Amino acid sequence: MRAEVALKGRSFINALDFSPQEYEALFALAEEVRARPRDFAESCVGKLLATLFFEPSTRTRLSFEAAMLRLGGKVLTVADPQTSSVAKGESLADTIRTVAAYADLIVIRHPKEGAAQLAAMYSEVPVINAGDGAREHPTQTLTDLYTIRTLKGRLSELNVAVCGDLRYGRTVHSLLRALTRYPGMRFFLISPQELRIPDPLRDELLAKGSVFEEMEQMEEALPYADVLYMTRVQKERFFNEEDYLRLRDFYILTTDRLKLLKEDAIIMHPLPRVTEIAYGVDADPRAVYFQQARFGMYVRMALILSVLGVV
Amino acid sequence: MLRVDPIQEGIVLDHIRAGMGLRIFQELGLGEKNLTVALLMNVPSTKLGRKDMIKITGVLDLDLTKLGLLDPGITVNYIAGGKVVRKVKPGLPERVIGLIRCRNPRCITATESYVTPEFILVSPETKEYACSFCGERVRV
């Protein structure tokens, strides 16, 4: 079944809203778009995407906007909430109902957890969550899985090492939940004590029979990893500057440490990076994070096509 | 021993955890309804040791979700013609709408006050619920 049949009119709020089969359909469509972009250059003519970003973002917003423009659609954007009616005290529900009257699809990023779900409740058009506080960022998960599937050739029987802020990093939580649905996955969860995965997530992974080890030293995992997923310690998630600075430089992937990594491993990062990957690593063929960003655009194109039910 | 006559038509809330009777009486607003109500506290019980009971004469539409949340062990006996015609054990509700507020300051329900909070039961053993907006867990 093509993705657009199953996903037409649906919102994408949590990474697990879509089944592995629906992910697969999106990946297949993303492959078509990547291989023959011209065939899709006019697929969304006459369609309007609204991007509402209540929290700073560059790459995610540009990725969605680039995706829509490459499909021939147009984009309305509120990049700075200080200039919008929200600054006058309008409720999110009213903002969404108004924007839904103008656009065919809404992409929202908001600092509050659950904001995208609330938006979907009040919207007459599909809503895509582009990040709601520390909770979810499902299109990053879509990007990550598409990258792994494309570059490793499969989404099964893989050792995935995830390194950095595993406590507040929403991309990591969604990634682990989504990968747990595939067979033979083994996780190495590398973080300082303070930034280990939250207890409810650990319980959830255990309940689903997930195989994982938690560790502090990245050297323990590097020789076994097929995928090394680095994350940034996010300053905006900390109340205390001192804690942030202490933990920020806990893990830095250097060219020296790369020697421990398998020849055919891939190094991923949701970007932006701060200090966690040395610039010298960028030239290594295993570093795929900029390719990952490009894949993110293709998979968002597939998502837009599917929820709009065009093609 | 104190005796309260059996009722002919109404509801008996049985197996209330000792000490919870007054809270349930208040939460159900039984003091404001024009019904004959008996609240029995610390009644000897073979099952619980001590229990509270509430006997209500007359017709009343009970909020079983709220009752289950307040005391999942409770038994609701519906009485007609002096006999128990229906017995319900509400237990912990799977979904609670509007009765619990989310304490997470980062939750959207903290700022958008028109939103009705909704919680989903995630662990009956620990009586834990998760906010369906932000995932924050609370124990009831």
Contacts between the chains, C-beta under 8 A, distances in Angstrom:
chain1	res1	chain2	res2	distance
A	91	B	112	5.9
A	91	B	114	6.5
A	92	B	108	7.2
A	92	B	112	5.5
A	93	B	112	6.9
A	93	B	114	6.8
A	93	B	115	7.9
A	110	B	108	7.5
A	111	B	106	7.6
A	112	B	106	6.1
A	112	B	107	6.6
A	112	B	108	4.2
A	112	B	110	7.4
A	112	B	111	6.3
A	112	B	134	8.0
A	113	B	104	6.8
A	113	B	106	5.1
A	113	B	107	5.3
A	113	B	108	6.5
A	113	B	133	6.7
A	113	B	134	3.6
A	113	B	135	7.2
A	113	B	136	7.9
A	114	B	107	5.7
A	114	B	108	4.1
A	114	B	109	6.8
A	114	B	131	7.2
A	114	B	132	7.8
A	114	B	133	2.7
A	114	B	134	4.5
A	115	B	108	4.5
A	117	B	108	7.6
A	117	B	132	7.5
A	117	B	133	5.7
A	118	B	108	5.1
A	118	B	112	6.4
A	118	B	115	6.1
A	118	B	133	6.7
A	132	B	108	7.6
A	133	B	106	5.1
A	133	B	134	7.5
A	134	B	106	6.9
A	135	B	134	6.1
A	135	B	135	6.5
A	200	B	130	7.8
A	200	B	135	7.4
A	200	B	137	6.2
